[in-house]
């Protein structure tokens, strides 16, 4: 079985810790010097990694790191209770709401971007959550 650890690059470690703890309710687990921190409270640990803007992610990366809003097909979904309050809290700590709360068969969703340009969604399940889509 694989252990999943989520890693999020940020250009300012303290700002990253503040957003994900105060804005989303995660807890600071451990610090790894001044370059990384582990956040707990999700089903997988989330590591915030300080990487300066303009640095190269890998030799094969087509462009350097850029913390303006960017799109990627991989994003994080955080399941919350009290979606309205969760969106307001995230926004108060620097998130940008890109699509307000929408009703779905399985619950409600809001699309946001964190202060580092990474997309994320806040979900609030109702009934059986995604199982509502699978039928009986």
VOPAGU-2260 file (C-alpha; in pm, 1 decimal, decimal comma):
REM VOPAGU-2260
SITE   aa  ch    i         X         Y         Z
SITE  UNK   A    0       0,0       0,0       0,0
SITE  UNK   A    1     130,1     343,8     -87,8
SITE  UNK   A    2     133,1     631,9     155,8
SITE  UNK   A    3      16,9     956,9      -2,9
SITE  UNK   A    4     181,5    1283,9      96,3
SITE  UNK   A    5      62,4    1599,9     -71,6
SITE  UNK   A    6     330,5    1861,9    -145,2
SITE  UNK   A    7     247,1    2224,2    -218,2
SITE  UNK   A    8     516,4    2464,7    -336,8
SITE  UNK   A    9     489,8    2819,7    -203,1
SITE  UNK   A   10     716,2    3121,8    -233,0
SITE  UNK   A   11     673,1    3216,1     135,1
SITE  UNK   A   12     667,6    2937,7     394,8
SITE  UNK   A   13     508,7    3143,3     674,4
SITE  UNK   A   14     235,3    3271,4     443,2
SITE  UNK   A   15     172,7    2912,3     326,1
SITE  UNK   A   16     145,7    2782,9     681,5
SITE  UNK   A   17     -86,2    3070,2     775,1
SITE  UNK   A   18    -319,7    3015,6     479,7
SITE  UNK   A   19    -353,9    2639,8     517,4
SITE  UNK   A   20    -389,4    2648,0     898,2
SITE  UNK   A   21    -599,5    2960,9     948,3
SITE  UNK   A   22    -780,5    2955,7     614,5
SITE  UNK   A   23    -853,4    2583,0     588,1
SITE  UNK   A   24    -817,8    2461,0     946,5
SITE  UNK   A   25    -516,8    2230,2     913,2
SITE  UNK   A   26    -272,3    2202,0    1204,5
SITE  UNK   A   27     102,1    2255,5    1199,0
SITE  UNK   A   28     266,4    1919,8    1263,8
SITE  UNK   A   29     642,1    1959,5    1222,1
SITE  UNK   A   30     878,8    2212,9    1070,9
SITE  UNK   A   31    1170,6    2099,1     862,4
SITE  UNK   A   32    1398,1    2397,8     906,3
SITE  UNK   A   33    1298,8    2711,6     719,9
SITE  UNK   A   34    1224,0    2530,7     392,5
SITE  UNK   A   35     929,3    2303,7     472,2
SITE  UNK   A   36     649,5    2226,0     716,7
SITE  UNK   A   37     413,1    1934,4     762,3
SITE  UNK   A   38      44,7    2011,0     808,4
SITE  UNK   A   39    -195,9    1761,5     960,1
SITE  UNK   A   40    -572,0    1732,2     982,9
SITE  UNK   A   41    -647,6    1594,9     635,6
SITE  UNK   A   42    -653,2    1225,6     544,7
SITE  UNK   A   43    -295,2    1264,3     416,3
SITE  UNK   A   44     -17,9    1487,7     549,2
SITE  UNK   A   45      34,0    1804,8     346,8
SITE  UNK   A   46     388,2    1933,3     312,9
SITE  UNK   A   47     434,0    2303,1     241,6
SITE  UNK   A   48     763,7    2349,5      56,3
SITE  UNK   A   49     934,8    2688,8      22,0
SITE  UNK   A   50    1051,2    2720,3    -338,6
SITE  UNK   A   51    1138,3    3064,3    -475,5
SITE  UNK   A   52     953,9    3205,3    -773,8
SITE  UNK   A   53    1167,8    3172,4   -1083,6
SITE  UNK   A   54    1342,3    2856,5    -965,6
SITE  UNK   A   55    1342,8    2554,0   -1192,6
SITE  UNK   A   56    1135,1    2257,2   -1068,2
SITE  UNK   A   57    1337,4    2006,2   -1272,8
SITE  UNK   A   58    1578,1    2020,5   -1564,0
SITE  UNK   A   59    1293,3    1900,9   -1788,8
SITE  UNK   A   60    1036,2    2156,2   -1667,3
SITE  UNK   A   61     931,7    2380,1   -1956,2
SITE  UNK   A   62     922,2    2695,2   -1742,6
SITE  UNK   A   63    1033,5    2814,2   -1397,7
SITE  UNK   A   64     804,9    2830,0   -1096,0
SITE  UNK   A   65     548,2    3104,5   -1114,1
SITE  UNK   A   66     299,9    3177,4    -836,7
SITE  UNK   A   67      48,8    3368,7   -1044,6
SITE  UNK   A   68    -278,0    3180,2   -1098,5
SITE  UNK   A   69    -205,5    2879,0   -1314,6
SITE  UNK   A   70    -404,8    2580,8   -1430,0
SITE  UNK   A   71    -311,8    2219,6   -1380,2
SITE  UNK   A   72    -526,5    1909,2   -1417,1
SITE  UNK   A   73    -428,2    1806,3   -1062,6
SITE  UNK   A   74    -583,0    1997,1    -774,9
SITE  UNK   A   75    -688,2    1942,3    -414,7
SITE  UNK   A   76   -1044,8    1890,5    -293,5
SITE  UNK   A   77   -1107,7    1957,6      74,0
SITE  UNK   A   78   -1428,7    1807,7     215,1
SITE  UNK   A   79   -1575,4    2041,4     475,2
SITE  UNK   A   80   -1887,7    2082,7     682,1
SITE  UNK   A   81   -2037,7    2429,5     670,2
SITE  UNK   A   82   -1929,6    2521,0     316,7
SITE  UNK   A   83   -2047,4    2882,0     336,0
SITE  UNK   A   84   -1832,7    2951,8     643,4
SITE  UNK   A   85   -1537,7    2755,4     500,0
SITE  UNK   A   86   -1539,8    2963,6     180,2
SITE  UNK   A   87   -1558,0    3287,8     381,1
SITE  UNK   A   88   -1270,3    3177,7     607,9
SITE  UNK   A   89   -1050,5    3075,8     312,6
SITE  UNK   A   90   -1126,3    3402,7     134,6
SITE  UNK   A   91   -1047,7    3604,3     447,7
SITE  UNK   A   92    -703,2    3440,2     452,8
SITE  UNK   A   93    -614,5    3506,9      90,2
SITE  UNK   A   94    -806,9    3260,8    -129,2
SITE  UNK   A   95    -974,7    3384,9    -444,7
SITE  UNK   A   96   -1321,7    3250,9    -517,1
SITE  UNK   A   97   -1329,2    3156,5    -884,7
SITE  UNK   A   98   -1673,0    2995,7    -883,3
SITE  UNK   A   99   -1914,8    3047,7    -598,5
SITE  UNK   A  100   -2105,7    2768,3    -432,1
SITE  UNK   A  101   -2293,9    2544,0    -674,5
SITE  UNK   A  102   -2541,3    2267,0    -593,5
SITE  UNK   A  103   -2466,1    1916,8    -724,0
SITE  UNK   A  104   -2645,1    1581,6    -689,0
SITE  UNK   A  105   -2387,9    1476,7    -429,0
SITE  UNK   A  106   -2364,8    1807,1    -237,8
SITE  UNK   A  107   -2216,8    2153,0    -293,3
SITE  UNK   A  108   -1887,0    2279,2    -434,2
SITE  UNK   A  109   -1690,4    2605,5    -453,3
SITE  UNK   A  110   -1381,7    2656,0    -673,3
SITE  UNK   A  111   -1100,4    2866,6    -530,6
SITE  UNK   A  112    -734,5    2951,3    -580,4
SITE  UNK   A  113    -494,7    2972,4    -288,3
SITE  UNK   A  114    -265,8    3277,3    -249,7
SITE  UNK   A  115       3,8    3089,9    -448,4
SITE  UNK   A  116    -200,8    3036,9    -764,0
SITE  UNK   A  117    -293,4    2673,2    -695,0
SITE  UNK   A  118    -652,6    2570,2    -764,3
SITE  UNK   A  119    -852,1    2395,4    -493,5
SITE  UNK   A  120   -1213,3    2302,9    -432,3
SITE  UNK   A  121   -1414,4    2300,1    -113,3
SITE  UNK   A  122   -1682,0    2029,2    -108,7
SITE  UNK   A  123   -1971,4    1966,7     125,4
SITE  UNK   A  124   -2133,0    1626,6      80,6
SITE  UNK   A  125   -2501,4    1552,8     134,9
SITE  UNK   A  126   -2668,0    1216,0     167,7
SITE  UNK   A  127   -2422,2     952,0      47,3
SITE  UNK   A  128   -2181,3    1200,3    -112,0
SITE  UNK   A  129   -2036,7    1079,2    -440,9
SITE  UNK   A  130   -2223,7     750,0    -394,1
SITE  UNK   A  131   -2536,5     946,5    -489,8
SITE  UNK   A  132   -2401,0     929,3    -847,3
SITE  UNK   A  133   -2366,1     549,5    -838,7
SITE  UNK   A  134   -2735,5     483,9    -776,2
SITE  UNK   A  135   -2851,5     220,7    -530,7
